[in-house]
């Protein structure tokens, strides 16, 4: 049985992208039964790892619905004139990371989880 490691937990599993568990049976019924328990064990392990790798994230959201001089100034500081615009401030870096305009959950989680590994 295989279970992919969520992107935000990959730092806790160096060199791995999935967890593999042998169910030790060729009987399909027994395999299904064992898979349910193995999956529950893996999910529990992920929860423990998640608490160990707590991200301590604070979300700051700027509203661009109405003209906002403070937001316009910040966008200009980064040579931007529109939103979406995402920055990630990590505790060990003096400057924030600018994330791409086409943002995926994986990119965001990678940027956040890199803050927990000291990279």
C-alpha positions in Angstrom: 0.0 0.0 0.0 1.3 3.5 -0.9 0.4 6.9 0.5 1.9 10.1 -0.8 3.6 12.3 1.8 1.9 15.8 1.8 4.2 18.5 0.5 4.2 20.4 3.8 5.5 17.3 5.6 8.3 16.3 3.1 11.0 18.0 5.3 10.2 15.5 8.0 10.8 12.6 5.5 14.1 13.5 3.7 14.4 11.8 0.3 10.9 10.3 0.4 7.8 11.2 -1.5 5.6 8.4 -0.3 5.1 5.9 2.5 4.9 2.2 1.6 3.5 -0.5 3.8 3.5 -4.2 3.1 0.1 -5.8 3.9 1.6 -9.3 4.0 -1.2 -11.1 2.3 -2.4 -12.0 -1.2 -6.0 -12.4 0.0 -7.9 -9.4 -1.4 -10.4 -9.2 1.5 -7.7 -9.4 4.1 -5.7 -6.8 2.2 -8.6 -4.4 2.2 -9.0 -4.8 5.9 -5.3 -4.4 6.6 -5.1 -1.4 4.3 -7.8 0.4 6.3 -5.7 0.0 9.5 -2.4 0.8 7.8 -3.9 4.0 6.3 -5.2 5.0 9.7 -1.7 4.5 11.2 0.0 6.5 8.4 -2.6 9.4 8.9 -1.9 9.3 12.6 1.9 9.5 11.9 1.3 12.5 9.6 -0.7 14.3 12.3 2.2 13.7 14.8 4.7 15.0 12.3 2.5 18.0 11.5 2.5 19.0 15.2 6.3 18.6 15.3 6.7 20.8 12.2 4.2 23.5 13.3 4.5 26.3 10.8 3.3 29.2 13.0 1.9 31.2 10.1 0.3 34.6 10.2 -1.8 35.7 7.3 -1.8 39.3 6.3 -4.4 40.3 3.7 -4.6 43.6 2.0 -7.9 44.7 0.4 -7.5 46.2 -3.1 -11.3 46.6 -3.7 -11.0 50.4 -3.0 -7.9 52.4 -3.6 -5.6 52.0 -0.7 -2.5 54.3 -0.6 -0.6 52.1 1.8 -1.1 49.1 -0.4 -0.3 51.0 -3.6 3.0 52.1 -1.9 3.9 48.6 -1.0 3.1 47.3 -4.5 5.3 50.1 -5.9 8.1 49.1 -3.6 8.1 45.7 -5.2 7.7 47.1 -8.8 4.1 45.7 -9.0 1.0 47.4 -10.0 -1.7 44.8 -9.4 -2.8 41.9 -7.2 -2.5 39.0 -6.6 0.9 39.5 -5.1 2.2 37.2 -2.4 5.2 37.5 -0.1 6.5 35.0 2.4 8.4 36.3 5.4 10.6 33.7 7.0 12.1 34.2 10.4 15.7 33.4 9.3 15.7 35.6 6.2 16.0 39.4 6.2 13.9 39.9 3.0 10.6 38.2 2.1 10.3 35.7 -0.7 8.2 36.8 -3.7 5.9 34.0 -4.8 4.8 33.6 -8.4 1.6 35.2 -9.6 0.3 31.7 -10.6 0.4 30.2 -7.2 -0.4 26.6 -6.4 -0.9 25.0 -3.0 2.4 23.1 -3.5 4.4 26.3 -4.1 2.9 28.0 -1.1 3.4 25.0 1.2 7.0 24.5 0.0 7.8 28.2 0.7 6.2 27.9 4.2 7.7 24.6 5.1 11.2 25.7 4.0 10.9 28.1 7.0 10.9 25.2 9.4 14.0 23.5 8.1 16.4 26.4 8.3 17.0 26.5 4.6 
